[in-house]
Amino acid sequence: MTPIYVTVVGSRLYGTAKEESSDFDIKGIGFNEVDEYVGLNSREQKDYSNGKEGKDSYNGTIYEVRRCFHLLFKGNPTVLEPFWADKKYIIHTSTVGEHIAKFVRENMMTKHFYNPYFGYHYSQIKEFTSSTRVGKRKELFDKYGFDGKFASNAYRLAKQCVMIMKTGILDPTLRGEDNDIVMKMRNYEYSKEECLSFLNNNVKEMEDAFNASKLPEYPDFDKVNEFVKSTVHSYLLNGFGDSRYLYVGKKEFDISKYPL
């Protein structure tokens, strides 16, 4: 699979990474080889990993373009985030990749993202109080009675959901007070009760934002389908044309360490 648009994701994109322990995650889209489109060996994604843990680990997924849009129609938050990432988080791109990202931002932002975000938020709250932990995370849970990482994930998801419902845009990088709250959750500077108070308020925020939202209910399937067909068809006929890979991110993302 040939990557055409790939960004940093996870805590490094959210602005909540801990340099001593956070891993390096990527996500993006690509094209299969031509014979994979016309033969029986088609694949939907390619996964990457260097098999390491902690700050030295490298993991990621590149989705075939059609698979990516299937997931976007389902409202998958983690597939949406790369298309809204600031340029400094992009590690590979191309003319066609930029074209697809622009189309996603302009045509896929509808109310259909609400239920998936709300569901992810709820699942993180359940994990927040679950004692099924191992290693360092179990030590922290035994000490504080909750998992700060899952509390912060729930808060972040809620704030992203509210932003989408209110504005139709998404900034995956947490800023200002929201970043402060998330980092305090991750660092166990709040009690379990204080975290729950934030997360309960999140629920009302999401519900209010959804009820007041002026966004369309769902993306225009026919329009999106025609775009995907024409994009893949153009690739099959012409390849990438004059597209070339561009590195537009900050130099701290040394792409030589993360082969695609």
N, C-alpha and C positions, 0 to 999 in steps of 0.2 A: 504493500500500500504506500502511495506517495503522499506525504503530508502537504497540505496547501495553506493551512492556517492553524497555528498552535500557540497556546499561551500558558504561562504559569497559572496554576490554580491553587486551591487550598489556602492554608494560613498565610502563605507569602503573598497571595493576591488580596486576601482580606485585610492585610496589614497587622496581623496578630501573631506572626511567626516568632518563635523563640529560637534564636540562633544556635543555642547549645543543644537543641533537641528536635527542631522542626525538620521534617523531610521535605523533599523537592518533588512537587506533583505537577504534571502537565496534562492538558487535554486539548483536543483539536479535531480537525476534519481532514479527510484526504480522499483521493480517488484510488480505486482498485486498478490493477493492470487490466488492459482491454480484454484479454482472454477470460478474465474472471467475471466480466459483465456478460459475455456471450456464451460462456461454458458453464459447467456444473460446479466449479470450484470457487464460487463467489463467497466472500466473507464480509461480515458486517463491521468488524473493528479489529484493530491490532493493539495489543497490550504491551507495555514496556515495563521492565523492572531490572535493577541491577542486583537484586537479592540481598541488599544490605538493609540495616535498620537505623532509625534516628536521623541525625542531620546528614549522614552520608548516603541515605537511601534515595532512590530515584524511581518514581512510578508514574505511569500515565496510560492514557488511552487515546487512540486516534480513531474516530468513527468515519465510516464510509458516508459520503454526503447524504444519500437517501436514508440511511439509518439515523443520521443526526436529525433530519427533519421529522422522522417518525417519533423520535424522542421529544422533540420540541412540541409536536402536536399533543403529546401526553403531558406537557407542562413540566418536564424534568428540569429542576433548577440548576443542577451541576452542568448540564449541557448548554444551558442558556448563558451562564456567566462569562465564558471566554469571549463571546461576541460583544460584550460590554466592557472588557478589560481595557484599562489605559494602555497606550502604546508602549509604555516602558515595560509592560509585562508580556508583550508579544515576542516570541523567540523565533518563529518562522512565519512567513506570510508570502503571498503571491498576489498577482492581479486578480485572479479568479477567487482567491480566498477572501480578499478585501470586498469583492463584489457580493459574495455570499453573506459576509458579516453585515454589510450595509442593508441587504434585503431583510435579514433576520430582525435587525433593530427597527426597521420601518414597517414590517408586516406581521410579526409574530407576537407582539406585545398586547395581549388581551386578558380578559378576566379568567381564562382557562388555567392560568398559572396559580390561581388562588388556592384551590383544593390541594394540589401537590405541596405547595409551600406550607399550608396549614397542617397537612399530614406529617410532613417532615418535622415541623416544629413540635408536634405532639409526640412523635417517636423519640425525639431528643430529650424531652422532659421525662419520659419513661426511663430512658437510659441514665439520666441525671441522678436518679435515686436507686438505680439497680446496683447491687453489691457484687455482681458477677464480673470481677476484675482480676487481673493477674499482674504480677511484677510491681513496677513503680506505681501504676494506677491503683492497684489494690491497697498499697501502703497509704496513698493519699486518701482513698475512700475510707479506710479504717480510721484515719486520723480526723477527717472533717465530716464524714457522714454523707458525702455526695461527691459527684464527679464534676469538677469545674469545667472541664473541656466540653461536656455535653450541655451544660447550662449555657455556656457562651455560644455554642452552635445554635441552640434554640433561639436565643436572643437575636443573633445575626440573621437567621432565616426570617424571623418575624419582621425585622426592620427592612429587609429586602422586599418582602411581600408588600408591606405598607407603601414603600417607595413605588413599586410597580403599579399598584392599584391607584395611587394618587396621581402619578405623573406619566406612566407609560414608558419610563426609562429605568435603568438599573445601574447603580454604581456599586460594584461588588466590594470595593475597598472601603472599610469602615473608617469614619473620620470623627474628629471632635469628641463629644460626650459619649457617643455610641462606642467608639474605640476604647475610651477609658473604662466604660462599664464592662465590656467584654474582657479586657485585659485583667481587670480586678476579679472577675469571675474565674478566669483561668489561673490566676495567682492566689486564689482563695482568700481574697481580702474582704469578701462578703460572706456572711453566714448563709446557711442553707435557707433559712426563712427569708432573708433579704433577696436571695436569688429567685425564690418562688414568687415573691412580690413583683419583681420585674417581669417574670415570665407570665404571670396571671394578667398583668396589665397589657402585655403583648397581645393576648387573645382578643381583648376588647379593641385594641388599636387595629388589628387585622380585620375584625368584623366590621368596624365602622368604616374603614377605608374601602372595603369591598362594597358595602351597601351604598356608599357615596360615589363610587367609581363611575366615570363616564366612558371607560374603555369598551370596545366591542366585546361581545360574549365569547367569540371564538375566531381564530384566523380564517381568512377566506381560502377554503381548501382548493378550489379550482385555480385561483391565482398562484398559490404556493406550488401546486402540482405542476402547473405549466412552467414555472420558473425552474423547478428541479429537473423536469424533463429536458428543457432547452439547455440547461447547464451541463448535464451529463452527456446529452447528445453532442454538444459542441466539443466536449473533451474527447469523446469517442472518434469524432471526425477529424479534429484538428490538434489534439494534444493540448499542450499548454500555450501554444502560440508564442508570444514574446514574453510570457510570464517568467519571472525568475524569483528565486528565493531572496528575501531581504531580511536582514537582521536589524530590527528597529528598537530593540530593548536596551536597557542599561547594561553596561559592561559587566556588572556583577553576576548576570546570568550568562555564564560562560558556556555557550552551546556546544563547545567541543567536548564537554563532560557529559552531555546528554544527547547521544546520537539518536537520530530518528530514521 
